Amino acid sequence: MKQVERLNYLNGIKVLSFLCVFHVHFFNAFYPAVYSLNPADSHTETGIEAMIGCSPLNLISAGKFTVRLFLILSGFFVARKYFLTGKERAIGEGAFKKYFRLVVPILFVNVLAAVLMYAGCYKNAEAAAAANSVTFFGSYNQFPPSILGAAKEALWDCFFSEANTYNGPLWFIYYEFLGSLLVSAILVLFGKSKARYVVYGVSGLLLARGDFLAPVCGMVLGDLLYNDYKWVKKLREQKWLLWIGLFGALLIASYPPIGEYSQVVKQSVYGLFPAKVLLYYIGAGTIVLFCCCSLEKLQKVLTGKVFDFFCEISYCFYLIHFPVLCTVSSVFYLWLKDSVNYHVLALMNYILTIAVCTGLSWLLHRFVEKPGIRLAESVTKKLFQKGA
């Protein structure tokens, strides 16, 4: 049985990923042309936002790609733990524990969102009308709030039906949670059998059109990296090829998320490829993770105390950043929009939003997420000890 060591360099991947998620939502709110690729949505005379959104520079706001990378990481970590320890029970405990670890911060933020809605603090509709981003930002949280409804969504709906009415990014939890359960079930049933390769293939074909493909790809990657396949070892030694693969995958990851519907994309370099956005993101994410696990120089770049700190609060940052955009950021924009240059105001708002999200994420991690983790460990320990 091998020891499960921490892969600290993956902290850097997580931090850069949630930053991309934040960027796509910030741009949707205040620079919507980066996403829509419609020059009419631009806030510059040259329409540079649309040009950025249809170029490799779009990678800075590739939140839809990095969300899939998160899902790949989820499947990868489950598989890694299984193939290093060989303990089916540990996989079962981990899957059960995951719900309690996820749900406590979700419940807190959802109820907070409902309270803020009651208080009239959500100003995203007004901000979106002024920033020409109604389609991508203005429609969220425009309904009569309910504390019970927010709690129900947090405790059940977001885990089993993609519900995200109180917090837009919450749709991800459905795939994160059920994807982990799917990977755990496959490993428990087939992890020690050669039949797992057939299961991998069948699962990939059946899930090719949806986000559950991502954790399955992460599981396969964990199998490849932790079962001493000779051909994988030889491939990992070809550093030049891995660097090419990494930059190629990042280029694919910059494919505009609206590419299936935009004429602008069809007329760009991306138009040379069929518009299979989801497959591009999942495929690119799998390659990126494989390269990160194999390139020592890249691992050094992704390792450090700053990455460690932000990784620790990354889940809370993910949960809190959208409510902050809809309240603090929107109010700040409306307050100064008539007296400050638009781009100067956007920069000020960006800095303010990052600072507020970081502070609130730390508090949420310290006083909500950590107690939730202790609760998860306690409940899981009691239940599985009784079943032992």
BAFI-551911 format. One line per 2 residues: for each residue z, y, x of C-alpha. Coordinates in steps of 0.25 Angstrom, whole numbers, plus 5000, padded with zeros to 4 digits. Each point is the difference from the previous one (the first is absolute). Layout:
! residues N
Z,Y,X | ... $
//
This chain:
! residues 388
5000,5000,5000 | 4996,5013,5006 $
5008,5013,4999 | 4995,5011,4991 $
5000,5012,5008 | 4997,5015,4995 $
4986,5005,5002 | 5004,5014,5002 $
4986,5005,5002 | 4997,4997,4986 $
5009,5011,4996 | 4990,5010,5005 $
4989,4993,4991 | 5010,5002,4988 $
5002,5014,5003 | 4986,5004,5002 $
4997,4992,4987 | 5009,5008,4991 $
4996,5013,5007 | 4986,4997,4995 $
5005,4997,4986 | 5007,5013,5000 $
4987,5007,5005 | 4991,4994,4989 $
5010,5005,4989 | 5002,5014,5007 $
4985,5002,5001 | 4998,4995,4986 $
5009,5011,4995 | 4995,5012,5009 $
4987,4995,5007 | 4994,4991,4989 $
4986,5001,5006 | 5005,4991,5011 $
5001,4989,4990 | 4990,5004,4989 $
4989,5004,5011 | 4996,5010,4990 $
4997,5013,5007 | 5004,5007,4987 $
5014,4996,5002 | 5000,5006,5014 $
5009,5012,5004 | 4991,5004,5011 $
4986,5006,4999 | 4994,4990,5009 $
5006,4988,4992 | 5006,4994,5013 $
5010,4992,4992 | 4989,4992,4994 $
4993,4998,5013 | 5014,4995,5006 $
5001,4990,4989 | 4987,4994,5002 $
5002,4998,5015 | 5009,4992,5010 $
5010,5012,4999 | 5003,4995,4986 $
5009,4990,5008 | 5011,5010,5000 $
5001,4999,4985 | 4996,4985,4999 $
5012,4997,4991 | 4992,4990,4991 $
4997,4992,5013 | 5015,5001,5006 $
5006,4995,4987 | 4991,4987,5001 $
5005,5000,5015 | 5015,5000,4994 $
4996,4988,4991 | 4994,4993,5012 $
5013,5002,5008 | 5008,4995,4989 $
4993,4987,5000 | 5000,4999,5015 $
5015,5002,5001 | 5002,4989,4990 $
4991,4990,5008 | 5005,5004,5013 $
5015,4997,4996 | 4995,4987,4994 $
4992,4995,5012 | 5010,5004,5010 $
5012,4994,4993 | 4994,4989,4991 $
5011,5003,4990 | 4994,4999,4985 $
5014,5005,4995 | 4999,5012,5008 $
4987,5004,4994 | 5006,4997,4986 $
5012,5009,5003 | 4991,5011,5006 $
4992,5000,4987 | 5012,5001,4991 $
5007,5010,5009 | 4987,5009,4999 $
5002,5004,4986 | 5014,5005,5002 $
4996,5008,5013 | 4988,5006,4993 $
5006,5003,4986 | 5013,5009,5003 $
4992,5012,5006 | 4989,4998,4990 $
5011,5001,4989 | 5006,5013,5006 $
4987,5007,5002 | 4995,4997,4986 $
5012,5005,4993 | 5000,5012,5009 $
4985,5002,4996 | 5004,4999,4985 $
5012,5010,5002 | 4991,5010,5007 $
4989,4999,4989 | 5011,5003,4990 $
5004,5012,5008 | 4985,5005,5000 $
4999,4999,5016 | 4987,4993,5000 $
4990,5011,5002 | 4988,4991,5005 $
4992,5003,4988 | 5001,5015,5002 $
4997,4999,5015 | 4988,4991,4998 $
4994,5010,4990 | 5001,5010,5011 $
4996,4991,5012 | 4988,4994,4992 $
5006,4986,5001 | 5003,4997,4985 $
4992,4987,5001 | 5008,4994,5012 $
5014,5007,4999 | 5002,5007,4986 $
5001,4989,4991 | 5013,4993,5006 $
5013,5000,4992 | 4995,5008,4988 $
5007,4993,4990 | 5014,5000,4993 $
5009,4993,5010 | 5010,4990,4997 $
5012,4995,5009 | 4999,4986,4994 $
4985,5000,5001 | 5001,5004,5015 $
5011,4989,5002 | 4992,4989,4993 $
4988,5004,5009 | 5008,4999,5012 $
5007,4987,4997 | 4989,4992,4994 $
4986,5007,4997 | 4996,5004,5014 $
5003,4986,5005 | 4992,4993,4990 $
4990,5009,4994 | 4996,5011,5010 $
5007,5011,4992 | 5001,5013,5007 $
5002,5011,4989 | 5012,5007,5006 $
4995,4998,5015 | 4986,4999,5003 $
5000,4992,5013 | 5009,4989,4993 $
4988,4992,4996 | 5001,4994,5014 $
5013,4993,4997 | 4993,4990,4991 $
4991,4995,5011 | 5011,5001,5011 $
5010,4991,4992 | 4990,4990,4993 $
4992,4999,5013 | 5012,4996,5008 $
5004,4990,4989 | 4986,4995,5001 $
5000,4998,5015 | 5014,4994,5000 $
4995,4990,4989 | 4988,4996,5009 $
5008,4998,5012 | 5011,4992,4994 $
4990,4991,4993 | 4989,4999,5011 $
5006,5006,5013 | 5002,4987,5007 $
4987,4994,4995 | 4986,5001,5005 $
4996,5002,4986 | 5005,5014,5001 $
4986,5004,5006 | 4994,4996,4988 $
5010,5008,4992 | 4997,5012,5008 $
4986,4999,4997 | 5001,4998,4985 $
5010,5011,4999 | 4991,5009,5008 $
4988,4997,4990 | 5009,5001,4988 $
5006,5013,5004 | 4988,5007,5007 $
4999,5011,4989 | 5015,5004,5000 $
5011,5005,5008 | 5007,4987,5001 $
4990,4996,5010 | 5007,5009,5010 $
5014,4992,5001 | 4992,4987,5001 $
4992,5006,5012 | 5013,5004,5006 $
5005,4986,4998 | 4988,4994,5007 $
5001,5009,5011 | 5015,4996,5002 $
4995,4986,5001 | 4990,5003,5010 $
5009,5008,5009 | 5012,4990,5000 $
4994,4986,5000 | 4995,5000,5014 $
4985,4999,4997 | 4992,4999,5013 $
4988,5008,4995 | 5009,5011,4995 $
5007,5001,5013 | 4987,5001,5007 $
4996,5011,4991 | 5012,5008,5002 $
4998,5000,5015 | 4986,5007,4998 $
5007,5014,5000 | 4986,5008,5000 $
4996,4992,4988 | 5013,5003,4993 $
4998,5015,5002 | 4986,5000,4995 $
5005,4992,4988 | 5012,5010,4998 $
4991,5013,5000 | 4989,4993,4991 $
5011,4996,4990 | 5005,5014,5000 $
4986,5005,4997 | 4999,4991,4989 $
5014,5004,4995 | 4995,5015,4999 $
4990,4996,4989 | 5002,5010,4989 $
5008,4994,4988 | 4991,5006,4990 $
4988,4994,5007 | 4996,4991,4988 $
4998,5012,4991 | 4995,5011,5009 $
4986,5004,5003 | 5005,5008,5013 $
5005,4986,5006 | 4986,4994,4997 $
4993,5011,5008 | 5010,4999,5012 $
5001,4989,5011 | 5009,4992,4990 $
4988,4999,4991 | 4995,4990,5010 $
5010,4990,4995 | 5003,4994,4986 $
5011,5007,4993 | 5011,4989,5001 $
5011,5009,5002 | 5012,4991,4998 $
4994,4989,5009 | 4997,5010,5011 $
5015,5005,4999 | 5006,4986,5000 $
4990,4995,5011 | 5003,5012,5009 $
5015,4999,4998 | 5000,4985,5004 $
4992,5004,5013 | 5009,5012,5003 $
5012,4991,4999 | 4995,4989,5009 $
4996,5010,5010 | 5013,5007,5000 $
5007,4986,5002 | 4991,4998,5012 $
4998,5013,5008 | 5013,5003,5008 $
4995,5014,5003 | 4999,5003,4986 $
5013,4995,4997 | 5007,5009,5010 $
4993,5012,4993 | 5006,4995,4987 $
5014,4998,5005 | 5011,5011,5001 $
5012,5006,4993 | 4992,5009,4991 $
4992,4989,4995 | 5013,4992,4998 $
5007,5011,4992 | 4989,5002,4991 $
4997,4986,4998 | 5015,4998,4995 $
4998,5010,4989 | 4985,4997,4998 $
5002,4992,4986 | 5009,5012,4995 $
4989,5010,5005 | 4990,4992,4992 $
5008,5000,4987 | 5005,5015,5001 $
4987,5007,5005 | 4993,5001,4987 $
5011,5005,4992 | 5002,5011,5011 $
4985,5004,4999 | 5001,5001,4985 $
5013,5009,5001 | 5003,5007,5013 $
4986,5001,5005 | 4994,5004,4987 $
5011,5011,4998 | 4998,5005,5014 $
4985,5001,4998 | 5001,5007,4987 $
5010,5010,5005 | 4991,5005,5012 $
4986,4997,4996 | 4997,5014,4996 $
5006,5006,5013 | 4997,4991,5011 $
4986,4995,5006 | 4997,4987,4993 $
4999,4992,5014 | 5012,5007,5006 $
5008,4996,4987 | 4995,4986,5001 $
5005,4998,5014 | 5014,5006,4996 $
5000,4991,4988 | 4997,4988,5009 $
5011,5003,5009 | 5010,5003,4989 $
4996,4987,4993 | 5001,4991,5012 $
5014,5006,5003 | 5005,4998,4986 $
4995,4986,4999 | 5006,4996,5014 $
5013,5006,4996 | 5001,4994,4986 $
4994,4986,5006 | 5012,5000,5010 $
5010,5003,4989 | 4993,4989,4991 $
5000,4990,5011 | 5015,5003,5004 $
5006,5000,4986 | 4991,4992,4991 $
4991,4991,5008 | 5011,4994,5009 $
5009,4997,4989 | 4988,4993,4993 $
4998,4992,5013 | 5015,4996,5000 $
4999,4996,4986 | 4987,4992,5002 $
5007,4992,5011 | 5013,4998,4993 $
4993,4995,4987 | 4990,4991,5008 $
5011,4994,5008 | 5009,4997,4988 $
4988,4994,4992 | 4994,4992,5011 $
5014,4995,5005 | 5003,4995,4986 $
4986,4993,5000 | 5002,4993,5014 $
//
